[in-house]
Amino acid sequence: MFDVAVFSTLFVTLFVIMDPPGITPIFLALTSGRPAKVQRRMAWQAAVVAFCVIAVFGVFGTQILGRLHITTPALMIAGGLLLLLIALDLLTGKSEEPTQTKDVNVALVPLGMPLLAGPGAIVSVILAVQHAHGFTAQLSVWTAIVAIHVVLYLVMRFSLLIIRVIKDGGVVLVTRLAGMLLSALAVQQIINGVTQVIQGS
C-alpha cells in the first residue's frame, strides 16, 4: 500500500529544491530581533503556509496555471525576481530596520512563499501528482509532501539554538551571507526560466 520509490524520488527532489539546511541562515536573518516564542510560531507558520500553497497547486495546479495562461518559465522568472528583491534587502541591511523585523510577518512572505513553496517545488509537485496513477502512488506523493514540510519545520524550529550561540554579531554576518546566497539562487532561477523560454521558442 506504499510506493517507496515514488516517495523517495519526490522527497529527495523537494529536499534539494526547498533546501532545509540552506533555509536556516535565511530564517535566522529574517526573524532576528524577535522573541523566541514569536520565532517558534513563525517557524510553524512558514511550514504551514508552504504546505498549504504546495497542496493547493498539487490539487489544482494544472487548472490554475491553465486558466491564467501562465507558463512554468514565467512562474520561475517571477519567483526569481521576487527572491532577488528580498536578497537585496538582506545585503543592504534593510531587513534589520524596526519596520521590517517587528511589524512584517515574514513567515508568510518570503519564508512560506516563495522561499519554501517556490516555483521549483510547485512545478515538481504538479508533475508528481499528474504522474502518480492509483491510490498507492498518490499516497506516496502526499506522504513525501507532508514529510518534507515536517523536516522544514524542525530545521527552522531548532535553528533558534544557533541564535543563542552566535549572538547579534553573528546574526548580522549570517544575514549578509544569506543575502548573497539568496541572490545567487534568484539569478539562477531567472536564468533557468529564460533558458526554458528560449528552448521552447
C-alpha positions in Angstrom: 0.0 0.0 0.0 3.0 2.3 -0.2 5.4 3.0 -3.1 8.8 3.7 -1.6 10.3 4.6 -4.9 7.8 7.3 -5.6 8.1 8.6 -2.1 11.9 8.7 -2.1 12.1 10.3 -5.5 9.8 13.2 -4.7 11.1 13.6 -1.1 14.7 13.9 -2.4 13.7 16.3 -5.2 11.8 18.6 -2.8 14.7 18.4 -0.3 17.1 19.6 -2.9 14.8 22.4 -4.1 13.5 23.6 -0.8 16.9 23.1 0.9 16.2 22.8 4.6 19.8 23.3 5.7 20.1 26.3 3.4 16.9 27.9 4.7 18.5 28.1 8.2 20.6 31.3 7.7 17.8 33.0 5.8 15.3 32.1 8.6 17.8 33.4 11.2 18.3 36.6 9.2 14.6 37.3 8.7 13.5 36.6 12.3 16.3 38.2 14.2 15.3 40.6 16.9 12.0 38.8 17.7 11.3 37.0 20.9 12.0 33.2 20.9 8.3 32.4 21.3 7.5 34.5 18.2 10.3 32.9 16.2 9.0 29.4 17.1 5.5 30.4 16.0 6.9 31.8 12.7 8.7 28.6 12.0 5.4 26.7 12.3 3.5 29.3 10.3 6.1 29.2 7.5 5.9 25.4 7.3 2.1 25.5 7.3 1.9 28.3 4.7 4.3 26.4 2.4 2.4 23.2 2.8 -0.9 24.9 2.0 0.5 26.5 -1.1 2.1 23.3 -2.3 -1.1 21.3 -1.5 -3.3 23.8 -3.5 -1.1 23.6 -6.5 -0.8 19.8 -6.2 -4.6 19.5 -6.4 -5.5 22.4 -8.7 -2.1 23.5 -10.2 -2.8 22.5 -13.8 -6.2 24.2 -13.8 -4.9 27.4 -12.1 -1.9 27.9 -14.5 -4.1 27.0 -17.5 -6.9 29.4 -16.6 -4.4 32.2 -16.0 -2.4 31.3 -19.1 0.8 31.2 -17.0 3.7 29.0 -18.2 6.2 27.3 -16.0 9.1 29.5 -17.1 7.0 32.7 -16.3 6.4 31.3 -12.8 10.1 30.7 -12.4 11.2 34.1 -13.6 8.6 35.9 -11.4 9.7 33.9 -8.3 13.3 34.7 -9.1 12.7 38.4 -9.3 10.9 38.4 -6.0 13.7 36.5 -4.3 16.2 39.0 -5.8 14.4 41.9 -4.2 14.4 40.1 -0.8 18.1 39.3 -1.2 19.0 42.9 -1.9 17.2 43.9 1.3 19.3 41.4 3.3 22.5 42.6 1.7 21.9 46.3 2.3 20.7 45.7 5.9 17.2 47.0 5.3 15.8 43.8 6.9 17.2 45.0 10.2 15.1 48.1 10.4 12.3 48.0 13.1 9.5 48.2 10.5 10.9 45.1 8.8 11.8 43.0 11.9 8.9 43.9 14.2 5.8 44.5 12.0 6.1 42.3 9.0 5.2 38.6 9.3 8.0 37.1 7.2 6.6 33.6 7.9 4.1 34.3 5.1 6.3 36.2 2.6 9.1 35.5 1.9 9.5 32.4 4.0 6.3 30.5 3.3 6.3 31.6 -0.3 8.4 31.9 -2.4 11.4 30.7 -0.4 9.9 27.3 0.6 6.9 27.0 -1.7 8.7 28.4 -4.7 8.2 27.8 -8.4 10.6 24.8 -8.5 8.8 23.0 -5.7 5.3 23.9 -7.1 6.2 22.5 -10.5 7.8 19.4 -9.1 4.6 18.6 -7.1 2.3 19.3 -10.0 4.2 16.9 -12.2 4.5 14.3 -9.4 0.7 14.4 -8.8 0.0 14.1 -12.5 2.2 11.1 -12.9 1.0 9.3 -9.8 -1.6 6.8 -11.0 -3.6 4.9 -8.5 -4.2 5.2 -4.7 -0.8 3.8 -3.7 1.2 6.3 -5.8 -0.9 9.2 -4.7 -0.5 8.2 -1.0 3.3 8.1 -1.5 3.3 11.5 -3.2 1.4 13.2 -0.4 3.3 11.4 2.3 6.5 12.8 0.8 5.0 16.3 0.7 4.0 16.1 4.4 7.4 14.6 5.3 9.5 17.4 3.7 7.4 20.1 5.5 7.9 18.4 8.8 11.6 18.4 8.2 11.5 22.1 7.2 9.6 23.0 10.4 12.1 21.0 12.6 15.1 22.7 11.0 13.7 26.2 11.4 12.5 25.4 14.9 15.8 24.2 16.2 17.8 26.8 14.3 16.8 29.1 17.2 19.5 27.4 19.2 22.1 28.8 16.8 21.0 32.4 17.6 21.9 31.8 21.3 25.4 30.8 20.2 26.3 33.3 17.5 24.7 36.4 19.2 23.9 39.7 17.4 27.2 40.0 15.6 26.8 36.5 14.2 23.3 37.2 13.1 24.5 40.2 11.1 27.1 38.0 9.4 24.6 35.3 8.7 22.2 37.9 7.3 24.8 39.1 4.7 25.7 35.5 3.8 22.0 34.7 3.4 21.5 37.7 1.1 24.5 36.6 -1.1 23.3 33.0 -1.4 19.7 34.0 -1.9 20.7 36.5 -4.7 22.6 33.7 -6.5 19.7 31.4 -6.1 17.3 34.1 -7.5 19.6 34.8 -10.5 19.9 31.1 -11.2 16.1 30.7 -11.1 15.7 33.5 -13.6 18.3 32.0 -15.9 16.5 28.6 -15.8 13.2 30.3 -16.7 14.7 32.3 -19.6 16.5 29.2 -20.8 13.2 27.3 -20.9 11.6 30.1 -22.8 14.4 30.1 -25.4 14.3 26.3 -25.7 10.5 26.3 -26.2 10.5 29.0 -28.9 
